[in-house]
Amino acid sequence: MKHVTLPGGEVVASLGQGTWKMGERAERRSDEIAALRAGVELGMTLIDTAEMYGDGAAETPVSYTHLTLPTIYSV
């Protein structure tokens, strides 16, 4: 996996995962968690989420992954 350096000096994976539609439907939660875990296993440790994603629920699948990720950066 290639990495990039952010303006503050942090080094992150150049390919990340988005959570735009995650967290909207409980019946999809296990698939969303599995997708996030698979991405991290492949080196995609950059996870993009925001309050407006999934009507505010996009962080929920991320929290259920129980992954140990590098420091979270807010850009």
N, C-alpha and C positions, 0 to 999 in steps of 0.2 A: 504494500500500500504506500502510495506517495503521501507526503505530508507537506503542509504549507505553514509558514510562520505568520501569525497575525501581527498587526501593528504594535501590540504590546509585548511581543516577543514569545507568546505562547505558540507551541507547535501542535498542530491538530491534523487529523487525517484529511486528505484533500477531497474525499468522497464521504458524504454523510447520509443520514436517514432523516426524512421529513415525517412529521406527525400530523399533517394538515387535517385529515379526516379521521384520525384515531380518537377513541374515547367516546364516540357518538352513540354506539350501540353495544350494550353489554354482551350480546350474543357473539360479537366479534372479538371480545377481549383476549381469549386464549390464542387466536390466530395473530393478533397484533403483537402480543408478548413474544410469541414464537418468532415472528418476523424481526423484531428488534434484537432478540438474542442471536438469531442467525447472522444478522448484519454485523453485530459486535464481534462475533466469532470470526467473521471474514475481515475484520479490521476497520469497520466503519464505526468508530467510537464517537464521532461527531453526530449528535442527535439534535435536530432543529425542532423546537417547540415554542409556542407562544400562547398567551392567555386567550387569544381569539380563536385558536385552532380547536376544532371539535367543540365549539361553544364553551370553551374553558376546561374541557375534560381531557385534552390531549396529553397532559402530564400523567394521568392515571395509568395508562398502559406502561409508561416508562417506569413509574414507581413500582409496578408489579413485576418487573423483570428481575429484580434483586441482583442486579449486576454491579460490580465494582468498576466504575469508570474513572477516567482521569478527572481532574478538576473541571467543574462546569464554568464556562465563560459566558458572560452576558455581553453581547455586542450591540 
